[in-house]
């Protein structure tokens, strides 16, 4: 199961966790000893939603940002929330 928003294409992004450390001893000093980095990832907040696309009912995965836009501002392109 992929973690990708079907409307916006939002997906995982990658980066680093960095320690709060200035020098080798942690108390200032030169920048010759850089802070440690560990890999991390950010995943989108997805939700399964029933929508109507071109007159066809579907269930798609949508990010919460796209869901709020559908709910508050109306259709995105030809996709709108299905009435319950």
Backbone as CSV, one residue per row, in Angstrom:
resi,resn,N_x,N_y,N_z,CA_x,CA_y,CA_z,C_x,C_y,C_z
1,UNK,0.847,-1.175,0.000,0.000,0.000,0.000,0.890,1.235,0.000
2,UNK,0.829,2.009,-1.065,1.665,3.192,-1.158,1.035,4.354,-0.405
3,UNK,1.882,5.179,0.158,1.407,6.346,0.904,1.499,7.569,0.003
4,UNK,0.576,7.665,-0.955,0.553,8.777,-1.896,-0.875,9.277,-1.998
5,UNK,-1.039,10.597,-1.945,-2.359,11.200,-2.111,-2.767,11.083,-3.584
6,UNK,-3.975,10.577,-3.821,-4.437,10.383,-5.199,-4.798,11.700,-5.886
7,UNK,-5.088,12.753,-5.124,-5.435,14.036,-5.734,-4.223,14.933,-5.954
8,UNK,-3.411,15.095,-4.924,-2.317,16.064,-5.003,-0.978,15.428,-5.335
9,UNK,-0.845,14.107,-5.166,0.432,13.448,-5.419,1.417,13.595,-4.278
10,UNK,0.957,14.092,-3.136,1.834,14.249,-1.967,2.301,12.872,-1.501
11,UNK,3.601,12.749,-1.195,4.147,11.457,-0.791,5.198,11.656,0.291
12,UNK,5.885,10.563,0.655,6.908,10.638,1.692,8.008,11.600,1.292
13,UNK,8.541,12.325,2.288,9.727,13.129,2.046,10.772,12.747,3.087
14,UNK,12.024,12.973,2.757,13.120,12.498,3.576,13.987,13.655,4.032
15,UNK,14.660,13.459,5.156,15.560,14.474,5.679,16.389,13.901,6.804
16,UNK,16.802,14.761,7.725,17.662,14.359,8.836,17.114,14.890,10.150
17,UNK,17.302,14.101,11.209,17.212,14.619,12.567,18.604,15.099,12.922
18,UNK,18.717,16.293,13.498,20.023,16.800,13.878,20.065,17.022,15.378
19,UNK,21.168,16.633,15.989,21.343,16.876,17.410,21.641,18.350,17.635
20,UNK,21.222,18.847,18.777,21.504,20.230,19.153,22.890,20.269,19.771
21,UNK,23.883,20.434,18.934,25.239,20.318,19.435,26.128,21.251,18.628
22,UNK,26.938,22.011,19.288,27.758,22.984,18.573,29.168,22.485,18.309
23,UNK,29.826,21.887,19.265,31.190,21.394,19.072,31.283,19.960,19.538
24,UNK,32.497,19.448,19.641,32.664,18.054,20.036,32.235,17.838,21.481
25,UNK,32.419,18.851,22.328,32.048,18.693,23.731,30.626,19.178,23.982
26,UNK,29.990,19.770,23.000,28.621,20.239,23.152,28.518,21.633,23.726
27,UNK,29.634,22.260,24.066,29.571,23.579,24.686,30.277,24.632,23.872
28,UNK,29.949,24.778,22.620,30.586,25.788,21.785,31.818,25.223,21.105
29,UNK,32.715,26.084,20.753,33.932,25.630,20.092,33.814,25.770,18.590
30,UNK,34.779,25.213,17.902,34.820,25.351,16.445,33.802,24.433,15.783
31,UNK,33.492,24.738,14.547,32.520,23.957,13.772,33.177,22.774,13.073
32,UNK,34.371,22.421,13.491,35.060,21.311,12.853,34.365,19.992,13.182
33,UNK,33.697,19.918,14.352,32.952,18.729,14.741,31.474,19.012,14.530
34,UNK,30.911,18.512,13.459,29.513,18.813,13.140,28.563,17.950,13.957
35,UNK,27.345,18.423,14.098,26.327,17.680,14.842,25.958,16.411,14.083
36,UNK,25.591,15.377,14.838,25.244,14.101,14.219,23.890,14.192,13.529
37,UNK,23.752,13.466,12.422,22.495,13.415,11.675,22.024,11.968,11.608
38,UNK,20.736,11.761,11.786,20.145,10.452,11.546,19.030,10.630,10.539
39,UNK,18.860,9.660,9.671,17.845,9.755,8.629,16.454,9.652,9.231
40,UNK,15.513,10.366,8.632,14.120,10.257,9.046,13.237,10.522,7.840
41,UNK,11.945,10.260,8.006,11.012,10.498,6.905,9.732,11.119,7.451
42,UNK,9.108,11.925,6.627,7.817,12.512,6.938,6.801,11.855,6.016
43,UNK,5.708,11.351,6.583,4.676,10.718,5.768,3.429,11.588,5.787
44,UNK,2.704,11.666,4.671,1.499,12.492,4.641,0.382,11.881,5.483
45,UNK,-0.484,12.736,5.988,-1.624,12.311,6.787,-2.747,11.943,5.817
46,UNK,-2.879,10.644,5.504,-3.834,10.186,4.502,-5.107,9.648,5.134
47,UNK,-6.176,9.683,4.362,-7.474,9.211,4.809,-8.208,8.668,3.595
48,UNK,-8.942,7.558,3.781,-9.740,7.019,2.680,-11.066,7.765,2.644
49,UNK,-11.440,8.231,1.443,-12.616,9.074,1.276,-13.410,8.582,0.079
50,UNK,-14.737,8.597,0.215,-15.604,8.278,-0.920,-15.870,9.557,-1.691
51,UNK,-15.593,9.514,-2.995,-15.774,10.685,-3.850,-16.551,10.296,-5.101
52,UNK,-17.028,11.317,-5.783,-17.672,11.135,-7.083,-16.770,11.793,-8.117
53,UNK,-16.283,10.978,-9.063,-15.415,11.498,-10.116,-16.039,11.161,-11.464
54,UNK,-16.421,12.185,-12.205,-17.062,12.019,-13.515,-18.304,11.138,-13.419
55,UNK,-19.076,11.292,-12.334,-20.311,10.536,-12.157,-20.129,9.124,-11.638
56,UNK,-18.909,8.743,-11.292,-18.623,7.397,-10.794,-18.180,7.491,-9.333
57,UNK,-18.781,6.671,-8.462,-18.378,6.634,-7.059,-17.087,5.846,-6.915
58,UNK,-16.127,6.397,-6.164,-14.837,5.757,-5.930,-14.421,5.987,-4.492
59,UNK,-13.525,5.136,-3.997,-12.856,5.369,-2.725,-11.390,5.604,-3.035
60,UNK,-10.882,6.758,-2.610,-9.489,7.107,-2.882,-8.815,7.543,-1.587
61,UNK,-7.469,7.543,-1.610,-6.698,8.043,-0.477,-6.360,9.503,-0.730
62,UNK,-6.686,10.341,0.268,-6.537,11.778,0.114,-5.808,12.321,1.338
63,UNK,-4.911,13.283,1.129,-4.267,13.935,2.263,-5.292,14.810,2.977
64,UNK,-5.068,15.061,4.257,-6.026,15.848,5.030,-6.159,17.260,4.480
65,UNK,-5.089,17.812,3.943,-5.166,19.153,3.371,-6.114,19.165,2.171
66,UNK,-6.008,18.157,1.298,-6.904,18.065,0.143,-8.334,17.774,0.590
67,UNK,-8.497,16.967,1.648,-9.835,16.655,2.162,-10.515,17.906,2.684
68,UNK,-9.780,18.733,3.427,-10.359,19.968,3.956,-10.743,20.916,2.826
69,UNK,-9.933,20.932,1.759,-10.261,21.762,0.606,-11.544,21.263,-0.057
70,UNK,-11.675,19.952,-0.227,-12.899,19.377,-0.795,-14.112,19.713,0.069
71,UNK,-13.928,19.605,1.369,-15.039,19.808,2.297,-15.467,21.267,2.369
72,UNK,-14.513,22.191,2.413,-14.831,23.594,2.642,-15.038,24.407,1.363
73,UNK,-14.264,24.135,0.332,-14.312,24.970,-0.873,-14.980,24.307,-2.065
74,UNK,-15.286,23.003,-1.964,-15.965,22.332,-3.062,-15.027,21.490,-3.894
75,UNK,-15.466,21.134,-5.097,-14.724,20.175,-5.929,-13.328,20.649,-6.324
76,UNK,-12.436,19.675,-6.466,-11.114,19.910,-7.049,-11.137,19.237,-8.410
77,UNK,-11.134,20.023,-9.460,-11.257,19.470,-10.810,-12.623,18.820,-10.972
78,UNK,-12.642,17.539,-11.318,-13.916,16.823,-11.498,-14.237,15.921,-10.309
79,UNK,-13.507,16.126,-9.185,-13.688,15.277,-8.009,-14.417,16.054,-6.926
80,UNK,-15.492,15.459,-6.389,-16.190,16.057,-5.264,-16.544,14.965,-4.264
81,UNK,-16.765,15.372,-3.009,-17.107,14.402,-1.966,-18.472,13.779,-2.250
82,UNK,-18.583,12.492,-1.976,-19.869,11.819,-2.147,-20.763,12.198,-0.974
83,UNK,-22.023,12.486,-1.255,-22.958,12.813,-0.179,-23.377,11.527,0.523
84,UNK,-23.406,11.596,1.841,-23.715,10.381,2.617,-25.175,10.369,2.976
